[in-house]
């Protein structure tokens, strides 16, 4: 699967605006998730920081987006979605290349059919990866 990277130096803010989001909202969500990561202590299980961050990210995303018209659902994934725009957001971990414009970022772990379907739907709906051959293959 090809990867398209949208950066703030490039066009990320316009892509986010097209999804009724902004860089400021996304930064706020990330800061709140990271704060939860840092609540883990040496007495917690080894996977606690990542679990705490995941839960914090999902919580922050929903808490910030639901008041501006987004909804959420629990299916096989924890979706936060905008029915009007027909798009959904899901929190996921990435590999070491996430954030590196010179590399090929991807998920940290393989994703199942529900996630792949949501990605393909968003990509087609928003034209996020137009010009990247094989994205939805």
N, C-alpha and C positions, 0 to 999 in steps of 0.2 A: 504494500500500500504506500503510495506516495504521500509525502507530508508537505503541507503548505504552512508557512510561518508568517503570522501577522505581527509586526513589532510596532512599538509606539513611535519609533523613528520613521516607520513606513505608514501604515494605515490602520493599526489596531483600534484606535479610538473611533474611526468611522465604522469599522466592522462591529464594534460593541454598540455604537449608537443605532445601527441597523437592527440590533437585537433588543432595543429599549434598555440598554445598559450603558455604563461608562467605566472608564479606567478607575475613577475614584471609588465607585461601588465595588469593583473587583479588588482593588487594593484593601478596602475596608474588610471585605470577606476574608482575604488572605491574612491580614493582620490578626483578625480574631481567631482564625484557625491556628495560627502560629502561637498565639497566647495560650491556647489550650494544650498544644504540644509541650509547652514549657511548664505545665502544671505537673507533669509526671516526675516522680522521684525515683531514686534507686530502689525503693521498696516495691514499686509497681512491677508487673511483668515486663519483660523486655519489649514486647510489642505495644505497650501502653502509649508511648508518645505518638506513634502513628495513628493508633485508634482514637486517641483523644483529639488529634488534629482533624481526622476525618469527620468525627462527630461535630466538632466545632465549626468546620467549614460548611457542612450541610445545614446546621442550625443557623449560622450567620447568613447564609445565602437565602434561606427561607424567611428569616426575620426581616431582612432588608428588602427582599423582592415582593413578598406577599402584599405589603401595604401599597405597592405601586402597580398592582394588577396581576401579579404572577400567582400561580397555584402550586400545590405539591401533591404527590401521590407516592404510595409505597407499593411497588409491584415487585419484580425481581430486582429492581434498582430503586434507589431513593431519588425520584425525579422531582425537579422544580421546573415548571413549565409555564409558557405564555401561550394560552389557547388562541388569542387573536393573531399572533405571529406564527403559530404552529411550530414552536421550537421548544426543546427541553434541554436542561442542564443537569449534568451528573458529576459529582466529585469523583476523581480517580487519581491514583498515584502515577507518576511518570518515571521514565528511565533517566539516567544521568545526563542525557542530552537535552532535556527540556530546558528551554531558555537560551540555548546556544544556537544562534542563527547559522553557524557553519556545520552543524551536525543534523542528524535525522531523529528528532524526538519521537517518542512513542510511549505507550503504556508500560508500566513496570512489569505487569503480568498480562498474559493473553486475556482477551475479552470474549464473552459468549455472544450468541446471536442477538439477544435483546440490546446489548450495548452497540453492536455493529449496526443494527437496524436504526437505532436512534442517531448514530453518527451519520449514516447515509441520508436519513431524512433531513437532518439539519443542513448537511452539505448541499443537498439539492435545493432545499427551500431557500437558503440564504446565499447560494452561490459562493460559499466560503472557499472552495477549493477548485474553482473553475480553472481550466488549463493544466490541471495536474492529472495526467492520464492514469487510469487504473485506480483512482481513489475509491470508487464504490465497487470494485471487482470483488 
